[in-house]
Amino acid sequence: MTIGKLTDLAMTPTECMLCPANDIGLFSGLTEADRRRLLERLRHVRAPAGTVLFTPGDSGHDIFIVRSGLVKLTKFARDGSVRIVRLARPGDVIGLGLIIRKYHGHTAQAMTQIEACRVPVDLVSHEIHRIHGLELKLFQQWQSAVEMADTFLSELSTGTAHARVARLLLYLLQASDTNVCQAISREEMGELLGVTGETASRVIAEFKRAGFISEADGLIRCDIASLERQAMY
């Protein structure tokens, strides 16, 4: 099932400090003493698009903090179709369910090239009362996952196909300080929005012709005002 390969690298103090998720991730705001202690067991991992990090029922020992790229968490519907139930962006943590059970509940697969911090789950359990604010950050991560599920149900699974695609692009822009977001495949758009890949492709083509978006080098440049108008329908 794994298309790509997860490359495991040592985590150096410099690498940790330069992490794009350093200010928003689970271990943001660490003291120097905390950082030195944790680095002995943290690993920096890199993987191409398509790499499967884990599947439902897999026993696991690590959670992942996304440093860059997008990871999709999927489940099979009763009819056998695949639905993306959550997207993990930089700063998000995946695999947190291991803290309360010994197996994963979703398939986690890289949608783009990703970099992540691999964290032993027993390390989190051990450090939760040693690192100031870590327990609160864990609750914030769980709350973020709940809010994302609400967003997928209320915004990305209702309305016209044009509205759903526009809302998805605006959602992806939330992880950017610009009007540019990471492009994802039309098939993945369909899995996210509950439409076919062909429908997603048709809507994207119409948005391009209308000048709402442009696409190049794996990135989508958006006319935010136009997309916001489309998102209302």
N, C-alpha and C positions, 0 to 999 in steps of 0.2 A: 504493500500500500504506500510505502514511503517512496516518493519520487526523487526528492533531493536527499542530501546528507547533512546532518547536523555536525558542524565543526566545533569542537570544544577547545577553548583557549584559556590560558591562565589569565586571571584578573589582576592587573597591576594597580598600584595606587593611582598612577596617572590616568590609566584607562577608566578607573572608577570615577575620578573627578571630572573627566571629560564626557561622561555619559549624558546623552540628551535628556534622559529621564531623571537626572540627578536632583532636580529641584521639585519633582512632582511624584516620584516613585515611592515605593514602600519604604525605602531606606533613605529618603531625603532628609537633610538636616542632621546627618550623623556627626557626632563628635569625632575627633581624630582618633581617640582611643577605641571607640566603637568600630570605626572603619578598619583600623588595623586588625582588630580581632576577627571581624567578619571576612576580610579578604582571604583568610587562610582557607575558606571553604567555598567562596563564591567562584563561579566560572563564567567567562564571557563566551557566548556561543553565537555562531553565524550560520545561516542556512538560506539556500535559494528558494524561490517561489515553488510551492508544491510540496515542500517537506512536511511530513506529518510528525508532530511533536508527541501526541498520544491519542489513543482511541478509547471509546467507552469500555469500561471493565478492566482496562489496563491497571495493574498495580503500579504505584508510583512512589518516588522518593523525593521528587523535586517540583518546585513551582517555578514559573518563569516571569520575570519582569521585562516587558517589551521595551527595548531601547530605540528601535527604529523599525519602520515597516508596519504591515498590517497582518494580523492573524485572525482567521475565521474559526468560530466554534460552531459545529454543526451537529444536527441530530436527524435521524431518519423518521419521517412521518409514517403513519400506519399504511399508507398506500405505496410505500417504498421510495417516495421522493425525498430529496435532501433539502433541508431548510437551514439556512444560516440563522442562528438564534442570538449571536452576539459577535461584535467585532472588537478585537483588542488593538488599541493604538498605543503609541509611546507613553509610558508611565503606567499602563494597565498591567495587572497581575493576572495570570491564568494558571489554573490548577489549584486554586485555593481550597477546593472541596476536600483535598487530601488532609487538611488540618482536622477535619471531623470524620473522615472515612479513609479507607486505604486504597481506593480505586478512583479512576476518572469517570466522569459522567458524560463527556462530550468527545467529539473528535476535534483536535486543534491542528490546523494546517495553515502554513504560511501562504498568504495571498500574494505577497511580494517578497523580494529579498528581505530578510529580517536580521536583526541583531537583538540579542536578549541576554539577560543576566539569569543564570541558572542557580537557584537557591535551594539547598536541602530543606525539606519541610520540617525536619526535626530541629534545624537551626532556628527557624522562625518560632517554633514552640518553646525552645529554650531561651530565646532572647526577648520574648514578648514582655516580660516583666523587668528586663534589664535595660532596654533601650526606651528612653522617654518618648512617649507618643506613638510607639509602634502599635499598641493595641487599638488606638483610635484610627490609625491609618488602615488597619485591617478591616475595621467596620466600614470605613469610607470606601474601600475597594468593593466590599460586598454591596453597599448601598448603590455604588456606581453601576454594578452589574444589574441590580434590580431596576434602576432608572433606565438603563439601556434596553432592557426587555420591555419596559413600558413604552419606550419610544418606538421600538420595532412593531409592537402591537397596535399602537394608536396612530402612528404617522406613516410607517413604511409598508403597512399591510392594508391600508384603506385608501379610497379615492381612485382617481383615474391612473392609468399607467404613467401619463405625463407628470402628474402630481407626485407620484411615488418616486420616479427617477429624479425629479427636481429636489425633493426632500432628502433623498439619499446623497446627492452631490453636496447639498448644503450641510448635511451631517458630516460628510468627510472633510469639509472645509473647516470644521470646528477644531481639527487638530493642526491647522495651519494658521500662520499669521498673515497670509496673503490670500489672493483669490485663486490659488492653484492647489489642487488636491491630487492624491495618488489615483491613477486609473486602475480599475479592476475589470476583469473579463465580463462580457455580456452574460455569460452563463451564471457567474457569481451574482451579478445584479439580479437576475431572475430568481435565484435561490434566496436572496435577501428580501425581494419585494413580492414574492408570490406570483410572478408572471413568468412567461417563457423567456428563454434567452433571445429568441427571435423578436419578441415584443420589445425587450430592453434595447436590442440593437436598432430596431426601427425608430424608437423614441430618441436615442442618442443621435442617430443620423438626422432626424428632424431638428433637433436642438442645434446641431452644427450648421445646417442650412439656414436656420433663423439667426445665427450669430450669437446664440446664447452661450455656447461653449466652443473651445477649440482643443484639439488633442495632439500631443507630440511627445515623443521620448518617454512614454509611460506616465505622462502627467496630463491633467485636464485643467485648462484655464477657463474660469467661469465668469460670466456676467451675473453677479450676485443679485442685482435688482430684478433682472429678467427671470432668474430662477425662482426668486421669492414670489413673483407674480404667478408663475406656473404652479408653484406648490400650493396655491390657494384653491385649485380646481379639484 
